[in-house]
Amino acid sequence: MAREYVTSTSVEWIDYDPKARTLEIAFASGGEYRYFDVPAAVCDELRAADSKGRFVNDVVKKRFRYTRIRAPR
């Protein structure tokens, strides 16, 4: 996994592990979350989304189990 910094006001970086199908997202608020069983296609859609924050809220948070890695500041 390698952090990929993105252009977004709410998402700082994303990190996807295709073997484990886990997606880690760091938010501008300082919170970091790991989402499970995320298909590679969803990560590709996130990368291409005009609004990363909206995509996370509308797709990722609603469809995938997650755990918080770091609490927001």
Number of C-alpha atoms within 10 A of each C-alpha: 13 9 13 13 13 14 13 14 12 17 22 21 18 22 17 22 15 14 9 12 14 21 24 21 23 21 18 15 13 13 16 20 17 19 19 17 15 19 15 16 9 14 20 11 13 20 16 11 13 12 15 20 18 14 17 17 11 11 14 20 12 9 14 14 12 16 11 13 13 12 10 12 7
